[in-house]
Amino acid sequence: MKLKKLTGAAILSGLSIALMYLLRIPMPGAPFLEYDMADIPILIGTFAYGPLAGFAMTLVVSVIQGVTVSAASSWYGIVMHVLATGSFVLTAGNLYQGNHTKKGAGIALAFGSLVQVIVMFFANLLITPFYMGMEVRAVLSFMPIIMLFNVLRVIINSAVTFVTYKGVRHVLPK
């Protein structure tokens, strides 16, 4: 990455970490699920600098989150955040790269959202039983609230990114 691009990605990663600290809303009925706005700067960075930069920001933010704010979730929180946000930014970033229009951004965010929800459905079925020491059946009983959380999360993150990206892209280092 060029220095300006690296600087912009670092600024957005820092903003992502700050938002994670400042705003965390637990999901009613499942306090282990917390919404934060950390993915929005990562998505903005993905649109500005490409999917690989977005994925690199995801890795950095996920590790910092996993050893600070979500330290209780240890490796599980890091892996789940990388899978969730990583699947979103790689999908949306690759689609947006080919079509830098408002419509292209909307399509990219919609497909990225869909991919994230699907990836997290399977990640919760495969990884959560090991981490939480429960049977898959028990995880399936939580799946409606987990899916609702993931759907709400991608809707909020996509909407805020869609509305703010065009306005803030001009202030980002290129």
Beta strands, then each sheet from edge to edge (+ up, - down):
strand 1: 24-27
strand 2: 30-36
sheet 1: 1+ 2-
end
